[in-house]
Amino acid sequence: MRILIVEDDQEAADAMSRGLAEAGHDCEAAPDGAYGLDAAHKGGFDVYVVDRMMPRLDGVGMVETLRREGDQTPVLFLSALGEVEDRVAGLKAGADDYLVKPYAFSELIARIEALARRRETGSVQTVLKVGDLEMNLISRQVSRAGRDIDLQPREFQLLEFLMRNAGKSVTRTMLLEKVWEYHFDPQTNVIDVHISRLRSKLDKGFDRQMLQTVRGAGYRLEA
């Protein structure tokens, strides 16, 4: 896959390029939206990964221009601006997805690859559902039985992983690697703390507990 990275932080752009190259992707980087437009006009990219806040021309301006020109290449916005209104503004500008900084690199790759698959198949999955639990991957809103659930970014990532593996037992190691990007057990109680907080938000006020502890195995989200 050929990816255009538009990021004014040179160190961040270099790190992203290296990581994506290790994952088997071909990358080109541009330092701001103006250079990004020039690169995009040459064509040949499968996905654009665009920072929102940049000098000269920001990400919103770049994407709005591309969409006016008829360029429908999938766009993933990266931004430290994570409020709902910020994400909505980015999506209204024409982005297909929005990832808040700081992010797990595994999630970045997963989202890029998902955008590429959507382009190939024309199928866009923006909502995950497990029983009466619903997660909107674009607006980052979560609800159960119509009741909104306010989650912190890491809680959202944790729940997304559990929902994508609903009905399956997931181990602490899997959660450390996929959500926290730890490839070893640092003897921390971070998972226990986040699971406890997430369970209180998901199951409080409901007779049926969705987030279950599987003794000796890990955790499971049940519909």
Backbone bond lengths (Angstrom), bond angles and torsions (degrees), N, CA, C in turn:
res aa  C-N    CA-C-N  psi(-1)  N-CA   C-N-CA  omega(-1)  CA-C   N-CA-C  phi
1 M - - - 1.457 - - 1.534 109.08 -
2 R 1.313 116.77 140.30 1.466 121.34 179.20 1.527 109.17 -104.84
3 I 1.339 116.13 124.05 1.460 122.10 -171.30 1.518 110.38 -123.04
4 L 1.328 115.90 133.38 1.463 121.44 173.85 1.524 107.89 -99.38
5 I 1.324 116.57 121.46 1.465 123.02 177.45 1.517 108.34 -103.33
6 V 1.315 116.96 120.97 1.466 121.24 178.96 1.524 106.90 -114.89
7 E 1.334 115.76 102.91 1.465 121.79 -171.17 1.528 109.17 -151.37
8 D 1.344 117.15 125.79 1.460 119.98 -177.08 1.525 113.18 -82.11
9 D 1.324 117.88 -15.44 1.463 121.82 176.10 1.524 107.88 -83.88
10 Q 1.333 116.39 105.22 1.454 120.67 -173.47 1.521 112.17 -60.82
11 E 1.321 116.45 -40.68 1.462 119.98 -179.44 1.530 110.75 -64.10
12 A 1.327 116.38 -42.82 1.468 120.41 178.81 1.523 110.62 -65.34
13 A 1.345 116.75 -41.63 1.465 120.56 179.98 1.527 111.15 -63.92
14 D 1.347 116.36 -41.43 1.466 120.11 179.61 1.527 110.88 -64.53
15 A 1.343 115.91 -43.19 1.463 119.83 -179.89 1.525 110.98 -63.76
16 M 1.325 115.78 -41.44 1.457 120.31 179.19 1.532 110.40 -64.61
17 S 1.311 116.38 -43.98 1.467 120.65 179.94 1.524 110.95 -60.86
18 R 1.344 116.40 -43.73 1.467 119.66 179.89 1.528 111.04 -63.09
19 G 1.330 115.73 -45.97 1.456 119.29 -179.04 1.509 112.85 -62.96
20 L 1.330 117.08 -42.61 1.462 120.92 179.87 1.529 110.98 -69.08
21 A 1.336 116.24 -35.60 1.464 119.74 177.53 1.528 110.03 -64.86
22 E 1.335 116.94 -39.87 1.465 120.86 177.74 1.525 111.35 -64.07
23 A 1.345 115.75 -27.55 1.459 120.51 178.34 1.525 111.79 -84.55
24 G 1.343 116.42 2.30 1.452 120.80 174.96 1.514 115.88 96.16
25 H 1.345 117.03 15.36 1.458 120.43 -177.70 1.532 111.34 -107.14
26 D 1.313 115.23 151.99 1.459 122.59 178.32 1.528 108.33 -97.78
27 C 1.326 117.72 126.42 1.463 120.84 -173.93 1.527 112.36 -123.05
28 E 1.320 114.59 148.37 1.464 122.42 169.71 1.526 106.45 -131.08
29 A 1.328 116.57 139.04 1.467 120.27 -176.53 1.521 111.06 -114.98
30 A 1.324 115.97 145.47 1.467 123.53 175.66 1.530 107.52 -130.63
31 P 1.354 117.74 140.47 1.463 120.99 -172.62 1.522 115.84 -83.16
32 D 1.325 118.33 -9.25 1.467 120.06 175.64 1.530 109.12 -163.20
33 G 1.342 115.77 178.29 1.447 119.71 -175.76 1.511 114.50 -64.21
34 A 1.329 117.10 -32.45 1.467 120.18 -179.95 1.524 110.88 -66.70
35 Y 1.337 115.59 -47.43 1.464 119.05 176.05 1.532 110.42 -65.66
36 G 1.338 115.94 -34.83 1.450 120.38 178.05 1.519 111.92 -61.02
37 L 1.336 116.38 -41.66 1.463 120.21 177.37 1.522 110.96 -61.44
38 D 1.325 115.79 -44.65 1.465 119.81 179.85 1.535 110.73 -58.45
39 A 1.324 115.19 -44.55 1.469 119.24 -179.57 1.523 110.76 -66.23
40 A 1.337 116.54 -42.87 1.469 120.88 -179.48 1.518 111.67 -62.03
41 H 1.335 116.06 -36.16 1.469 120.27 -178.81 1.529 112.15 -64.84
42 K 1.332 116.74 -22.26 1.464 119.82 177.64 1.526 111.07 -75.02
43 G 1.343 115.96 -21.45 1.460 121.04 174.46 1.517 114.01 80.19
44 G 1.322 114.47 178.52 1.456 120.73 174.94 1.513 115.96 92.76
45 F 1.347 117.76 6.36 1.465 120.04 -179.14 1.525 110.61 -98.26
46 D 1.335 114.81 147.28 1.467 120.64 178.11 1.521 111.70 -93.08
47 V 1.328 116.53 -31.59 1.468 122.53 -178.75 1.521 109.12 -147.77
48 Y 1.339 116.07 143.26 1.459 121.70 170.53 1.532 108.29 -106.93
49 V 1.335 117.07 129.05 1.465 122.20 173.00 1.521 106.31 -109.60
50 V 1.333 117.04 113.62 1.465 121.36 -166.40 1.529 111.61 -125.76
51 D 1.324 115.17 125.15 1.469 120.22 172.63 1.533 108.22 -73.21
52 R 1.330 117.18 145.49 1.468 119.22 -178.05 1.521 112.58 -79.53
53 M 1.321 117.24 -43.70 1.466 120.95 -172.08 1.527 109.97 -101.15
54 M 1.344 115.44 107.30 1.460 120.86 -178.24 1.526 109.54 -143.82
55 P 1.338 117.29 156.63 1.470 120.02 176.62 1.530 111.73 -71.79
56 R 1.333 115.47 168.17 1.473 124.27 179.92 1.522 111.31 62.70
57 L 1.311 117.50 -75.15 1.465 121.65 178.87 1.521 107.82 -131.01
58 D 1.344 117.07 120.48 1.464 119.34 -177.82 1.527 110.96 -80.83
59 G 1.333 115.58 177.27 1.453 120.04 -176.03 1.512 113.89 -63.35
60 V 1.331 116.18 -39.42 1.471 119.91 179.57 1.523 110.59 -61.80
61 G 1.325 116.28 -46.02 1.462 120.17 179.50 1.515 112.19 -62.54
62 M 1.329 116.11 -40.18 1.458 120.13 179.21 1.530 111.29 -63.18
63 V 1.339 116.07 -47.80 1.462 119.89 -176.39 1.527 111.00 -68.63
64 E 1.312 117.38 -40.21 1.468 119.94 177.30 1.531 110.68 -59.10
65 T 1.328 116.36 -40.20 1.469 120.09 178.69 1.524 111.28 -64.51
66 L 1.320 116.00 -46.05 1.466 119.79 179.81 1.525 111.74 -60.76
67 R 1.321 116.67 -41.37 1.462 119.46 -179.09 1.532 111.03 -67.78
68 R 1.335 116.76 -38.47 1.483 119.34 176.66 1.517 110.72 -62.35
69 E 1.328 115.71 -32.60 1.462 120.48 -179.38 1.530 112.05 -81.07
70 G 1.309 116.90 -4.34 1.454 120.25 177.97 1.515 114.94 91.87
71 D 1.337 117.57 7.38 1.459 121.15 178.63 1.526 108.43 -78.29
72 Q 1.337 118.03 115.82 1.457 123.01 -177.77 1.527 112.78 -107.55
73 T 1.327 116.97 19.15 1.464 120.66 175.62 1.530 109.36 -58.34
74 P 1.334 118.75 133.02 1.466 120.76 -179.09 1.523 112.55 -57.16
75 V 1.331 115.91 140.03 1.464 122.42 -178.30 1.522 109.89 -122.97
76 L 1.319 115.74 130.06 1.458 122.08 171.28 1.519 108.08 -111.45
77 F 1.329 116.59 118.24 1.462 121.15 175.98 1.521 109.74 -83.99
78 L 1.334 115.74 137.98 1.456 122.54 169.61 1.518 107.33 -113.77
79 S 1.333 117.33 133.64 1.455 118.31 -178.17 1.514 111.41 -161.83
80 A 1.343 115.10 148.48 1.461 120.90 171.41 1.523 110.20 -80.23
81 L 1.339 116.47 -10.68 1.463 121.65 178.61 1.528 107.97 -83.44
82 G 1.341 115.94 106.06 1.445 118.92 -171.41 1.508 116.10 -115.21
83 E 1.342 117.35 5.71 1.461 118.52 178.56 1.530 110.61 -70.25
84 V 1.325 116.04 157.82 1.466 120.06 -177.35 1.524 111.07 -55.86
85 E 1.348 117.14 -43.37 1.465 119.10 -178.14 1.528 111.94 -64.73
86 D 1.347 117.05 -31.32 1.467 120.61 177.03 1.518 110.48 -67.73
87 R 1.331 116.43 -44.49 1.466 120.28 179.99 1.525 110.66 -65.63
88 V 1.324 115.84 -41.09 1.463 119.90 179.30 1.532 110.46 -61.99
89 A 1.349 116.53 -42.68 1.469 120.33 179.05 1.524 110.82 -61.25
90 G 1.332 116.34 -41.15 1.458 119.82 179.13 1.519 112.08 -65.16
91 L 1.322 116.28 -41.57 1.466 120.15 -179.83 1.517 111.53 -69.61
92 K 1.328 116.43 -37.25 1.466 119.60 177.92 1.531 111.27 -66.94
93 A 1.335 116.29 -27.16 1.464 119.51 178.12 1.526 111.50 -70.77
94 G 1.349 115.85 -16.20 1.458 118.95 177.56 1.510 115.30 124.46
95 A 1.351 117.66 2.32 1.462 119.37 178.45 1.517 110.58 -71.78
96 D 1.335 115.85 153.76 1.463 121.23 179.23 1.518 112.22 -97.23
97 D 1.327 116.26 -21.79 1.461 120.70 179.78 1.520 108.18 -154.68
98 Y 1.349 115.47 165.18 1.462 120.61 -172.45 1.526 107.40 -146.60
99 L 1.325 116.42 122.46 1.463 121.70 -179.02 1.519 108.97 -120.87
100 V 1.325 115.43 127.11 1.463 120.99 -175.61 1.535 110.20 -88.16
101 K 1.326 116.01 134.80 1.459 121.68 174.48 1.524 109.76 -80.72
102 P 1.332 118.97 145.61 1.472 127.72 -7.33 1.524 110.57 -75.70
103 Y 1.315 116.41 152.56 1.453 120.93 -175.53 1.530 109.09 -133.42
104 A 1.310 115.75 160.11 1.464 120.90 173.74 1.526 108.28 -80.39
105 F 1.331 117.05 134.09 1.464 119.56 -176.38 1.523 111.38 -63.35
106 S 1.329 116.48 -32.85 1.465 119.39 177.92 1.523 110.61 -62.31
107 E 1.332 117.07 -34.93 1.467 120.07 178.17 1.520 110.24 -70.28
108 L 1.344 117.26 -39.02 1.459 120.67 177.50 1.530 110.47 -57.72
109 I 1.329 116.46 -49.08 1.464 120.03 -179.76 1.528 110.56 -62.62
110 A 1.332 116.41 -42.63 1.463 119.74 -179.01 1.519 111.14 -61.92
111 R 1.314 117.18 -40.91 1.466 120.40 -178.94 1.529 111.23 -69.74
112 I 1.331 117.22 -39.93 1.463 120.92 177.43 1.524 110.29 -61.44
113 E 1.324 115.87 -46.77 1.464 119.53 -179.01 1.525 111.69 -66.80
114 A 1.343 116.32 -33.64 1.464 119.72 177.03 1.523 110.64 -65.68
115 L 1.341 117.15 -40.68 1.459 120.76 178.20 1.526 110.77 -62.22
116 A 1.325 116.25 -40.82 1.464 119.77 179.43 1.520 110.61 -64.87
117 R 1.330 117.28 -39.93 1.474 120.17 178.88 1.523 110.96 -65.72
118 R 1.331 116.15 -39.56 1.463 119.44 178.75 1.521 110.87 -60.67
119 R 1.329 114.61 -39.23 1.472 117.99 -179.14 1.515 110.35 -65.92
120 E 1.354 116.06 -38.12 1.458 119.96 -178.51 1.523 112.05 -70.31
121 T 1.337 116.29 -39.98 1.462 120.27 -173.87 1.517 113.57 -97.09
122 G 1.349 115.71 -18.35 1.459 119.74 -176.32 1.513 112.05 76.40
123 S 1.338 116.77 7.87 1.464 121.86 -179.43 1.510 110.00 -102.94
124 V 1.320 117.12 126.63 1.453 121.80 -178.33 1.526 109.15 -117.65
125 Q 1.324 116.47 114.51 1.459 120.70 176.01 1.523 108.33 -97.60
126 T 1.296 115.95 112.16 1.459 120.05 -179.15 1.518 112.59 -114.31
127 V 1.339 116.47 -8.29 1.467 120.05 -176.89 1.524 109.65 -132.89
128 L 1.339 115.42 133.40 1.456 121.75 172.31 1.525 108.10 -105.32
129 K 1.339 116.71 138.99 1.461 120.61 178.94 1.524 109.78 -133.20
130 V 1.306 115.38 132.93 1.453 122.56 173.00 1.523 106.52 -135.74
131 G 1.324 117.21 107.52 1.461 119.95 -174.97 1.519 110.48 59.44
132 D 1.334 115.85 -127.91 1.466 119.77 179.11 1.517 112.67 -93.26
133 L 1.342 116.48 11.30 1.465 122.41 178.29 1.527 109.44 -96.73
134 E 1.324 116.77 131.12 1.461 121.29 -176.83 1.523 110.27 -132.60
135 M 1.334 115.79 136.53 1.470 121.97 178.72 1.521 109.31 -127.69
136 N 1.327 117.00 124.11 1.456 122.29 175.14 1.519 108.14 -95.24
137 L 1.328 117.13 114.28 1.456 121.71 -175.28 1.518 112.98 -73.10
138 I 1.320 117.24 -17.61 1.457 120.75 -179.37 1.526 111.08 -90.00
139 S 1.314 116.58 -54.22 1.474 119.93 -179.12 1.512 112.06 -79.89
140 R 1.351 116.49 -11.34 1.469 122.88 -179.26 1.526 111.42 63.16
141 Q 1.311 116.81 31.08 1.457 121.47 178.80 1.522 110.15 -102.43
142 V 1.332 114.89 141.87 1.460 121.83 -179.00 1.523 108.53 -127.21
143 S 1.331 116.50 139.66 1.459 120.20 177.71 1.518 109.52 -145.96
144 R 1.326 115.07 153.16 1.461 120.74 173.07 1.518 108.35 -129.60
145 A 1.306 115.73 125.20 1.468 122.47 -177.48 1.525 110.50 51.76
146 G 1.341 115.81 37.18 1.456 121.29 178.02 1.511 115.10 83.72
147 R 1.318 117.69 -3.31 1.467 121.31 179.99 1.520 109.93 -96.11
148 D 1.336 116.88 123.82 1.460 121.13 -178.38 1.523 111.09 -66.12
149 I 1.331 115.33 141.96 1.459 122.69 178.33 1.518 108.03 -122.05
150 D 1.315 117.65 121.11 1.461 122.78 -178.21 1.521 109.35 -89.85
151 L 1.335 116.86 116.65 1.457 121.37 -178.00 1.522 111.40 -118.10
152 Q 1.324 115.53 145.45 1.455 121.51 170.57 1.533 108.40 -75.24
153 P 1.350 118.22 159.32 1.468 120.63 -176.57 1.529 114.24 -51.54
154 R 1.347 117.34 -44.52 1.466 118.71 -178.69 1.528 111.08 -69.58
155 E 1.316 116.97 -35.75 1.462 120.43 176.38 1.519 110.53 -63.16
156 F 1.339 116.34 -38.30 1.467 121.07 178.37 1.534 109.72 -63.15
157 Q 1.338 116.78 -45.64 1.467 120.62 179.93 1.522 110.72 -62.56
158 L 1.324 115.57 -41.52 1.455 120.42 179.42 1.529 110.86 -62.84
159 L 1.325 116.31 -46.66 1.461 119.93 -179.89 1.523 111.30 -65.77
160 E 1.324 118.10 -38.99 1.466 120.39 178.93 1.524 110.53 -59.79
161 F 1.329 116.24 -43.13 1.466 119.30 179.29 1.521 110.59 -64.10
162 L 1.329 116.67 -42.53 1.465 120.21 179.39 1.527 111.20 -64.73
163 M 1.343 117.09 -39.16 1.456 120.10 179.85 1.523 111.31 -68.08
164 R 1.304 117.26 -37.94 1.467 120.19 178.64 1.525 111.10 -68.60
165 N 1.327 116.45 -18.06 1.467 121.33 178.33 1.524 110.97 -118.41
166 A 1.322 116.32 30.64 1.466 121.48 -177.08 1.526 111.35 -55.30
167 G 1.337 115.38 137.52 1.453 120.92 179.75 1.514 113.87 84.97
168 K 1.335 117.61 -8.11 1.460 122.14 179.95 1.526 109.71 -108.49
169 S 1.316 116.62 147.49 1.457 120.53 174.23 1.527 108.74 -79.27
170 V 1.326 116.58 129.62 1.463 121.13 176.99 1.521 107.96 -114.89
171 T 1.300 116.27 135.16 1.456 121.19 -175.33 1.529 111.14 -87.20
172 R 1.332 115.23 166.05 1.462 120.33 175.09 1.526 110.31 -59.23
173 T 1.339 116.24 -39.97 1.469 120.21 -179.69 1.523 110.86 -61.56
174 M 1.325 116.83 -43.16 1.459 120.66 178.46 1.528 110.78 -60.86
175 L 1.328 116.73 -43.31 1.464 120.14 -179.77 1.518 111.30 -67.15
176 L 1.320 117.32 -40.91 1.462 120.58 178.64 1.522 111.07 -61.52
177 E 1.342 116.36 -41.92 1.461 120.26 -176.82 1.520 112.34 -75.98
178 K 1.339 117.47 -41.86 1.463 120.66 -173.01 1.524 113.87 -86.88
179 V 1.320 117.34 -30.32 1.469 119.75 -176.79 1.519 111.67 -103.23
180 W 1.355 116.64 -39.87 1.463 119.55 -178.15 1.526 113.05 -103.45
181 E 1.336 117.10 -9.67 1.463 122.40 -178.58 1.521 113.02 61.48
182 Y 1.324 117.24 29.49 1.458 121.62 170.33 1.524 107.21 -90.81
183 H 1.332 117.14 127.94 1.465 120.36 179.66 1.525 110.38 -104.14
184 F 1.318 115.28 28.57 1.460 122.88 175.81 1.521 105.48 -160.44
185 D 1.325 116.80 164.34 1.459 120.48 178.49 1.519 108.75 -91.92
186 P 1.338 118.51 107.26 1.464 120.53 -176.75 1.523 113.08 -80.55
187 Q 1.342 117.02 16.34 1.463 120.96 -179.78 1.525 111.41 55.38
188 T 1.304 115.00 46.03 1.452 120.78 -180.00 1.520 110.23 -113.83
189 N 1.315 115.68 154.49 1.467 119.42 177.26 1.526 111.30 -97.67
190 V 1.337 116.74 19.64 1.462 120.81 -175.65 1.524 111.44 -58.98
191 I 1.335 117.31 -38.55 1.470 119.51 -179.69 1.520 110.25 -67.41
192 D 1.321 116.39 -45.48 1.469 119.67 -179.38 1.525 111.33 -59.18
193 V 1.326 116.38 -41.45 1.467 120.93 -179.53 1.526 110.25 -64.33
194 H 1.339 117.13 -46.99 1.462 120.18 -177.80 1.531 111.96 -69.73
195 I 1.320 117.05 -38.18 1.467 119.65 177.24 1.524 109.83 -62.71
196 S 1.328 116.78 -42.60 1.465 120.62 179.67 1.520 111.26 -61.37
197 R 1.341 116.87 -44.89 1.458 120.99 179.22 1.530 111.01 -65.43
198 L 1.326 115.44 -42.54 1.461 119.70 -178.86 1.525 110.37 -65.46
199 R 1.329 117.07 -42.69 1.459 120.68 179.66 1.525 111.24 -60.98
200 S 1.336 116.84 -41.63 1.463 119.70 -179.33 1.524 111.38 -64.27
201 K 1.336 116.70 -32.66 1.462 120.03 179.60 1.524 111.90 -78.77
202 L 1.333 117.19 -36.75 1.458 120.80 -177.06 1.526 112.54 -77.06
203 D 1.331 115.87 -43.34 1.460 119.99 -167.18 1.524 115.12 -103.28
204 K 1.336 117.19 -10.85 1.464 119.15 -178.35 1.532 110.42 -62.43
205 G 1.347 115.61 127.16 1.457 120.78 178.56 1.511 114.06 89.15
206 F 1.355 117.12 -1.59 1.461 121.07 179.13 1.527 110.10 -112.50
207 D 1.314 116.64 143.78 1.464 120.93 178.38 1.522 111.46 -71.71
208 R 1.318 116.19 -32.67 1.466 120.66 -175.94 1.528 110.66 -99.65
209 Q 1.335 115.97 124.77 1.462 121.32 -179.85 1.523 109.83 -87.91
210 M 1.334 116.68 120.74 1.462 120.82 -179.60 1.522 112.25 -84.98
211 L 1.327 117.23 -42.02 1.468 121.51 -175.51 1.523 108.80 -89.99
212 Q 1.313 115.61 107.47 1.457 121.58 -173.30 1.522 111.61 -110.63
213 T 1.330 115.14 147.29 1.458 121.55 172.77 1.519 108.48 -93.28
214 V 1.317 116.49 126.33 1.460 121.78 178.11 1.519 107.64 -100.30
215 R 1.303 116.65 106.89 1.457 120.93 -172.94 1.532 111.40 -56.60
216 G 1.320 114.85 126.45 1.458 120.71 178.11 1.512 114.32 78.41
217 A 1.344 117.64 -1.94 1.471 120.42 -176.82 1.527 112.65 -123.70
218 G 1.312 117.29 -45.76 1.468 119.29 -177.10 1.511 111.26 149.49
219 Y 1.333 115.41 -121.87 1.468 120.58 -175.57 1.530 109.61 -139.51
220 R 1.338 114.71 158.48 1.459 120.01 179.15 1.525 109.07 -147.54
221 L 1.345 115.34 137.08 1.467 120.88 174.11 1.520 107.67 -99.32
222 E 1.321 116.34 120.72 1.454 121.52 -176.03 1.529 111.21 -113.10
223 A 1.334 116.24 135.59 1.466 119.98 176.85 1.519 109.73 -72.80
